[in-house]
């Protein structure tokens, strides 16, 4: 059974940086597209960033220029590096690999 396990969430102050990680139980090459989504209570899960098989990255307008998605194939891990965090970035962040989802990691941006 494929598992995606996120880590790296926590409490940070506005303007800080944070890196989320998503460790896959199988080779990361197995996935055609991997990405990050986020969700706040009462709202739909929204797209944050994705990385396709040719390593082409896509970002939502709200995070473009602040967030970077990348992967380490040796570690079978997908990352989301986030700079200049804002309170509006507070959410549960989910890792996605094709049809598979992780359990999420909470990120709270607050002073």
C-alpha positions in Angstrom: 0.0 0.0 0.0 1.4 3.4 -1.0 1.9 5.8 1.8 2.8 9.5 1.8 3.9 10.9 5.1 4.2 14.6 5.6 6.3 16.4 8.2 7.7 19.8 8.9 4.6 21.7 10.0 4.4 23.7 13.2 4.1 27.3 14.5 6.1 30.0 12.8 6.0 33.8 12.8 5.1 35.9 9.8 8.0 36.4 7.5 9.8 33.2 8.5 10.6 30.3 6.3 9.6 26.6 6.7 10.2 23.4 4.7 7.6 20.6 4.5 8.6 17.1 3.5 6.6 14.2 2.1 8.2 10.8 2.3 6.9 8.2 -0.1 6.8 4.5 0.8 7.6 3.6 -2.8 10.0 5.0 -5.4 9.1 8.6 -6.1 9.6 7.8 -9.8 6.4 5.8 -9.6 4.3 9.0 -9.5 3.5 10.9 -12.6 2.7 14.1 -10.8 3.2 15.1 -7.2 2.0 18.1 -5.4 1.0 20.0 -2.3 -2.5 21.2 -1.4 -3.8 22.9 1.7 -7.0 23.3 3.5 -8.5 25.4 6.2 -11.6 24.6 8.2 -14.8 25.2 6.3 -13.0 25.7 3.0 -12.3 23.4 0.0 -8.8 21.9 -0.3 -6.8 24.2 -2.6 -3.9 23.6 -4.9 -0.6 25.0 -3.8 2.1 23.5 -6.1 2.9 20.6 -8.3 5.8 18.9 -10.0 5.3 16.7 -13.0 7.4 13.9 -14.5 9.6 16.3 -16.4 10.2 18.3 -13.2 8.0 21.2 -14.5 6.7 23.1 -11.5 3.4 24.9 -11.2 2.2 27.2 -8.4 -0.9 28.9 -7.3 -0.8 32.6 -7.7 -0.9 33.1 -4.0 2.4 31.3 -3.4 4.3 31.9 -6.6 7.7 33.6 -5.9 7.5 32.6 -2.3 7.2 28.8 -2.4 9.4 26.2 -4.2 8.5 22.6 -4.8 11.3 20.1 -5.4 12.1 16.4 -4.9 15.1 14.3 -3.7 14.9 11.1 -5.6 17.6 9.4 -3.5 15.4 10.0 -0.4 12.0 9.4 -2.1 10.9 12.7 -0.7 9.0 15.7 -2.0 9.6 19.1 -0.5 7.8 22.4 -0.3 10.1 25.3 0.8 8.1 28.3 1.9 9.5 31.8 2.3 7.9 35.0 3.6 5.1 33.1 5.3 1.9 35.0 5.9 -0.9 34.3 8.4 -3.0 33.4 5.3 -0.7 30.5 4.7 -2.1 28.8 7.9 -3.6 25.5 6.9 -3.2 21.8 6.9 -0.9 20.9 4.1 -1.4 17.7 2.2 1.0 15.8 0.0 -0.5 14.3 -3.2 1.0 11.7 -5.6 -1.4 10.9 -8.4 -4.4 9.3 -6.5 -2.6 9.0 -3.2 -2.8 11.5 -0.3 -1.0 11.9 2.9 -2.6 12.7 6.3 -1.5 16.3 6.3 0.7 18.5 8.5 -0.6 21.6 10.2 1.2 24.9 9.6 0.3 27.9 11.7 1.7 31.3 10.9 1.1 33.7 13.7 2.9 36.2 15.9 
